[in-house]
């Protein structure tokens, strides 16, 4: 199954995929952070959305 690039929300909302522009837009808007902050959090704690959110709230 291929990714539908017209989607505005992630296909797997439990994981943050910083390799897809539409997912970066979704997560940065959801958490009100910059793409750089999002990528730094993913680099630090991994791709699980709950872990990324906890890191961003620190």
Secondary structure as UniProt FT lines:
FT   TURN            5..6
FT   TURN            13..14
FT   TURN            18..19
FT   HELIX           21..31
FT   HELIX           35..45
FT   HELIX           49..57
//
